[in-house]
Amino acid sequence: MDPSLSSDGTTAHPQTKLRTAALSVVSNATLILLKVVAGSITGSVAILTEAVHSSIDLVASMVAFFSVRKAGEPADESHRYGHEKLENLAAAIEGMLILVGSAAIAFQAIRHLAGGGRVQRLGIGIAVVGFSLVANLIVSTVIARKARDTSSAALEGDAAHLRTDALTSLAVLVGLALVQITGAQWLDPVVALVVAAAIVFTGVRLLARSGRVLVDESLPAEQVTMIREAIEQFGTRGVVGYHELRTRQAGARRYVDLHVQFRSGTSLEDAHRTAHELQDVIGGRLGGADVLIHLEPEDRVRPGEELRRATVN
C-alpha cells in the first residue's frame, strides 16, 4: 500500500451555528405573524407579499438549522468525508426558495394591479413594516458575523435571505408612505414588483455560490498560491517536486490532496515526518484543512502530469 497521510482541522463551531440558526427561525416566525395581521387589516398586497417572503425565509431558516445540526456530526461509515456539504445544499435550497418567493410576489402584485385593490389604514402597515426592517437588519447582521466566524454556507445563505427581506421591507415602507402622501393606489403593487425583481438577484447569486462548492470547484487562487508557497519552502527538507495538487471545499472545511516527491535516498521515516510538518503548515495557512499527502520518489511522475519543482535555497 502506498504511504498516505491525512490531517484534520475545522473552523466550525456547531453550537454557535445552531443558536444562530435558531435565532433566525424565531425572528422569521414572529415577523410572519405581524405581517399577515397588518396585510389583512390594510389590504396591502405589498405587505402580504412581504409575509410570503418571510414565510419562505422561515422555511429557509429551518433548512439552515437542520443542515447545520447535521453538518456538525462527525464522519460515519456512510459518509466518510463528513456531512459538511449539507450546508452548501441548504444554501442552494435557500437560493431556489428566494426565486420561488419572487415569483409569488410578482404574481400577487400583477393581480392586484389589474384588479385595482385599495389600501387602507396605512399607519398600522407602516409601523409593522418599519419594525420588520429594523428587526431584519439586526438579526441579519448577527447571523452574517457568525457565518464569517464559522465559515458556514448555510448561515451565510440565511443572512442573505434576511438582508433581502430588510431591503424589500424598506421598499414597501417607501411605497406605503407614497400611497399615503399621494393617494396613488397603484404604487403599492408596483413597489411589490420592484421588490420581486430585486430579490431575484440575491437568489441567483446564492445558487451560483453554493453550486460552485457542490461541483467541487477549486479553492480561490490566493489560497492555492499559499499552498504552493508552503510546499516550495520545504525544498531544503528533501522535497524536490510535487504534482496532482487538488483542492475543494465542503461547508466550512477545506480539502487539499497532492503528490509530493522526495529526494532519492530519503528514508520513509524522514519523508513521513516532513510530510506531517507540511500538512501542519498548509492547515495553518488555511485556518484548518484536511490535507492528504501521497509520498513518491524523485523520479516517479506519470506522462502528462504537471510537475512543479520545490525551491531549494
C-alpha positions as CSV (number, residue, x, y, z in Angstrom):
1,M,0.0,0.0,0.0
2,D,1.2,3.4,-0.9
3,P,2.0,5.6,2.2
4,S,-0.5,8.3,2.7
5,L,-1.2,10.8,5.4
6,S,-4.2,12.8,6.5
7,S,-4.5,15.8,8.8
8,D,-7.8,17.1,10.2
9,G,-8.9,20.6,11.2
10,T,-12.0,22.6,11.3
11,T,-13.1,26.2,12.0
12,A,-16.7,25.1,12.6
13,H,-18.5,25.8,15.9
14,P,-21.6,23.6,15.9
15,Q,-23.3,25.1,19.0
16,T,-22.7,28.6,17.8
17,K,-24.2,27.8,14.4
18,L,-27.3,26.1,16.0
19,R,-28.0,29.0,18.3
20,T,-27.6,31.5,15.4
21,A,-29.9,29.4,13.1
22,A,-32.5,29.2,15.9
23,L,-32.5,33.0,16.2
24,S,-33.4,33.3,12.6
25,V,-36.3,30.8,12.9
26,V,-37.8,32.7,15.9
27,S,-37.3,36.1,14.2
28,N,-39.0,35.0,10.9
29,A,-41.9,33.3,12.7
30,T,-42.7,36.4,14.7
31,L,-42.4,38.7,11.6
32,I,-44.7,36.4,9.6
33,L,-47.5,36.8,12.2
34,L,-47.1,40.6,12.3
35,K,-47.1,41.0,8.5
36,V,-50.2,38.7,8.0
37,V,-52.2,40.7,10.5
38,A,-51.0,44.0,9.1
39,G,-51.6,42.9,5.5
40,S,-55.2,41.7,6.3
41,I,-56.0,45.0,8.1
42,T,-54.6,47.3,5.4
43,G,-55.3,45.2,2.3
44,S,-51.8,46.0,1.1
45,V,-50.5,43.5,-1.5
46,A,-47.0,44.7,-0.7
47,I,-47.3,43.8,2.9
48,L,-48.9,40.4,2.1
49,T,-46.2,39.6,-0.3
50,E,-43.7,40.6,2.5
51,A,-45.5,37.9,4.6
52,V,-45.0,35.4,1.8
53,H,-41.3,36.4,1.6
54,S,-40.9,35.9,5.3
55,S,-42.7,32.5,5.1
56,I,-40.1,31.4,2.6
57,D,-37.4,32.9,4.9
58,L,-38.8,30.8,7.7
59,V,-38.6,27.6,5.6
60,A,-35.1,28.6,4.6
61,S,-34.1,29.2,8.2
62,M,-35.4,25.8,9.3
63,V,-33.5,24.2,6.4
64,A,-30.4,26.0,7.6
65,F,-31.0,25.0,11.2
66,F,-31.3,21.3,10.4
67,S,-28.5,21.3,7.9
68,V,-26.1,23.0,10.4
69,R,-27.0,20.4,13.0
70,K,-26.4,17.5,10.6
71,A,-23.3,19.0,9.2
72,G,-21.8,19.2,12.7
73,E,-21.9,15.4,13.1
74,P,-18.7,13.5,12.6
75,A,-17.9,11.3,9.6
76,D,-19.5,7.9,9.7
77,E,-19.4,4.7,7.7
78,S,-21.8,6.0,5.1
79,H,-20.2,9.5,4.8
80,R,-16.5,9.1,5.2
81,Y,-15.9,12.7,4.2
82,G,-18.3,14.0,6.8
83,H,-21.6,15.9,6.3
84,E,-20.4,19.4,5.7
85,K,-21.7,19.7,2.1
86,L,-25.2,19.7,3.6
87,E,-24.6,23.3,4.4
88,N,-24.0,24.1,0.8
89,L,-27.0,22.1,-0.3
90,A,-29.1,24.1,2.2
91,A,-27.7,27.3,0.7
92,A,-28.7,26.1,-2.7
93,I,-32.2,25.3,-1.5
94,E,-32.5,28.8,0.1
95,G,-31.5,30.3,-3.3
96,M,-34.3,28.4,-5.0
97,L,-36.8,29.4,-2.3
98,I,-35.8,33.1,-2.9
99,L,-36.6,32.7,-6.6
100,V,-39.9,31.0,-5.8
101,G,-40.8,33.8,-3.4
102,S,-40.0,36.4,-6.1
103,A,-42.4,34.7,-8.5
104,A,-45.2,34.6,-5.9
105,I,-44.7,38.2,-5.1
106,A,-44.8,39.2,-8.8
107,F,-48.0,37.1,-9.4
108,Q,-49.8,38.8,-6.5
109,A,-48.7,42.2,-7.4
110,I,-49.8,41.9,-11.1
111,R,-53.2,40.5,-10.0
112,H,-53.6,43.4,-7.5
113,L,-52.6,45.9,-10.1
114,A,-55.1,44.5,-12.6
115,G,-57.9,44.3,-10.0
116,G,-57.4,47.8,-8.7
117,G,-57.5,46.9,-5.0
118,R,-57.4,49.7,-2.4
119,V,-55.0,50.1,0.6
120,Q,-56.4,51.5,3.8
121,R,-55.4,52.1,7.5
122,L,-51.8,52.6,6.3
123,G,-50.5,53.7,9.7
124,I,-50.6,50.1,11.0
125,G,-48.9,48.8,7.9
126,I,-46.1,51.4,8.1
127,A,-45.5,50.6,11.7
128,V,-45.3,46.8,11.2
129,V,-43.1,47.1,8.1
130,G,-40.8,49.6,9.9
131,F,-40.4,47.2,12.8
132,S,-39.7,44.3,10.4
133,L,-37.0,46.4,8.7
134,V,-35.2,47.1,11.9
135,A,-35.5,43.5,13.2
136,N,-34.2,42.0,10.0
137,L,-31.2,44.4,9.8
138,I,-30.2,43.5,13.4
139,V,-30.7,39.7,13.0
140,S,-29.1,39.5,9.6
141,T,-26.0,41.4,10.9
142,V,-25.7,39.0,13.8
143,I,-26.1,36.0,11.5
144,A,-23.7,37.3,8.9
145,R,-21.0,37.9,11.5
146,K,-21.5,34.3,12.9
147,A,-21.4,33.0,9.3
148,R,-18.0,34.6,8.8
149,D,-16.7,33.4,12.1
150,T,-17.7,29.8,11.5
151,S,-17.3,29.7,7.6
152,S,-20.9,28.5,7.5
153,A,-22.5,28.4,4.0
154,A,-26.0,27.8,5.5
155,L,-25.8,30.7,7.8
156,E,-24.4,32.9,5.0
157,G,-27.4,32.0,2.9
158,D,-29.8,32.7,5.8
159,A,-28.2,36.1,6.4
160,A,-28.6,36.9,2.6
161,H,-32.3,36.0,3.0
162,L,-32.8,38.4,5.9
163,R,-30.8,41.2,4.2
164,T,-33.0,40.8,1.2
165,D,-36.1,40.9,3.4
166,A,-34.8,44.1,5.0
167,L,-34.3,45.7,1.6
168,T,-37.8,44.6,0.5
169,S,-39.3,46.0,3.7
170,L,-37.6,49.3,3.0
171,A,-39.1,49.4,-0.5
172,V,-42.5,48.5,0.9
173,L,-42.2,51.2,3.6
174,V,-41.4,53.8,0.9
175,G,-44.3,52.6,-1.2
176,L,-46.8,52.8,1.6
177,A,-45.6,56.3,2.6
178,L,-46.0,57.4,-1.0
179,V,-49.5,55.9,-1.2
180,Q,-50.4,57.8,2.0
181,I,-49.0,61.1,0.7
182,T,-50.2,60.9,-2.9
183,G,-53.2,58.7,-2.7
184,A,-51.9,56.7,-5.8
185,Q,-53.1,53.2,-5.1
186,W,-51.2,51.7,-8.0
187,L,-47.9,52.4,-6.2
188,D,-48.5,49.5,-3.8
189,P,-48.4,46.7,-6.4
190,V,-45.7,48.4,-8.4
191,V,-43.4,48.5,-5.3
192,A,-44.1,44.8,-4.9
193,L,-43.0,44.2,-8.4
194,V,-39.8,46.1,-7.8
195,V,-39.2,44.0,-4.7
196,A,-39.7,40.8,-6.7
197,A,-37.1,41.9,-9.3
198,A,-34.6,42.8,-6.6
199,I,-34.7,39.6,-4.8
200,V,-34.1,37.5,-7.9
201,F,-30.6,38.8,-8.0
202,T,-29.9,37.5,-4.4
203,G,-31.4,34.1,-5.3
204,V,-29.3,33.7,-8.4
205,R,-26.1,34.8,-6.6
206,L,-26.7,32.4,-3.7
207,L,-27.4,29.5,-6.1
208,A,-24.3,30.2,-8.1
209,R,-22.1,30.4,-5.0
210,S,-23.4,27.1,-3.5
211,G,-23.3,25.4,-6.8
212,R,-19.6,26.0,-7.2
213,V,-18.9,24.2,-4.0
214,L,-21.3,21.3,-4.8
215,V,-19.4,20.6,-8.0
216,D,-16.0,20.7,-6.2
217,E,-14.6,23.9,-7.7
218,S,-11.1,24.6,-6.6
219,L,-10.3,26.9,-3.7
220,P,-9.7,30.6,-4.6
221,A,-6.5,31.3,-6.5
222,E,-4.9,33.1,-3.5
223,Q,-5.4,30.1,-1.3
224,V,-3.9,27.7,-3.9
225,T,-0.9,30.1,-4.1
226,M,-0.5,29.9,-0.3
227,I,-0.4,26.1,-0.6
228,R,2.2,26.2,-3.4
229,E,4.4,28.6,-1.4
230,A,4.2,26.4,1.6
231,I,5.3,23.3,-0.3
232,E,8.1,25.1,-2.0
233,Q,9.5,26.2,1.3
234,F,10.3,22.5,2.1
235,G,12.8,22.3,-0.7
236,T,15.6,22.2,1.9
237,R,13.9,19.3,3.7
238,G,14.2,16.7,0.9
239,V,11.1,17.8,-1.1
240,V,12.1,18.1,-4.8
241,G,8.8,18.4,-6.5
242,Y,5.0,17.9,-6.3
243,H,2.1,17.3,-8.7
244,E,-1.6,16.3,-8.7
245,L,-2.5,19.2,-6.4
246,R,-6.2,19.3,-5.9
247,T,-8.4,21.5,-3.7
248,R,-12.0,21.8,-2.8
249,Q,-14.4,22.9,-0.1
250,A,-17.4,21.4,1.7
251,G,-19.2,23.6,4.2
252,A,-16.6,25.1,6.5
253,R,-13.9,22.6,5.7
254,R,-11.3,22.8,3.0
255,Y,-9.7,19.7,1.5
256,V,-6.2,19.5,-0.1
257,D,-4.5,16.5,-1.6
258,L,-1.3,16.2,-3.6
259,H,1.6,14.0,-4.5
260,V,5.0,15.1,-3.0
261,Q,8.3,13.8,-4.4
262,F,11.3,13.3,-2.1
263,R,15.0,13.3,-3.0
264,S,16.5,9.9,-3.7
265,G,17.8,8.3,-0.6
266,T,15.4,9.9,1.8
267,S,14.2,7.4,4.3
268,L,10.5,6.6,4.7
269,E,10.6,7.9,8.3
270,D,12.1,11.2,7.3
271,A,9.7,11.7,4.4
272,H,6.8,10.8,6.7
273,R,7.9,13.3,9.3
274,T,8.4,16.1,6.8
275,A,5.0,15.4,5.2
276,H,3.4,15.7,8.6
277,E,5.1,19.1,9.1
278,L,4.0,20.2,5.6
279,Q,0.4,19.2,6.5
280,D,0.5,21.4,9.6
281,V,1.9,24.4,7.7
282,I,-0.8,24.1,4.9
283,G,-3.6,23.6,7.5
284,G,-2.4,26.6,9.5
285,R,-2.4,28.8,6.4
286,L,-5.9,27.8,5.5
287,G,-7.3,28.1,9.0
288,G,-7.8,24.4,9.4
289,A,-7.9,22.0,6.5
290,D,-8.0,18.3,5.7
291,V,-4.6,17.7,4.0
292,L,-3.8,14.4,2.3
293,I,-0.2,13.9,1.0
294,H,0.9,10.9,-1.1
295,L,4.7,10.2,-0.8
296,E,6.6,9.5,-4.0
297,P,10.3,9.1,-5.0
298,E,12.0,11.7,-7.1
299,D,11.7,10.1,-10.4
300,R,8.0,8.9,-10.1
301,V,6.0,11.1,-12.5
302,R,3.5,9.7,-14.9
303,P,3.5,11.1,-18.5
304,G,1.2,14.1,-18.8
305,E,1.3,15.0,-15.1
306,E,2.3,18.6,-14.2
307,L,5.4,18.7,-12.1
308,R,6.4,21.7,-10.1
309,R,9.9,21.8,-8.6
310,A,10.3,22.8,-5.0
311,T,12.6,25.8,-4.3
312,V,16.0,24.8,-2.9
313,N,17.9,27.6,-1.1
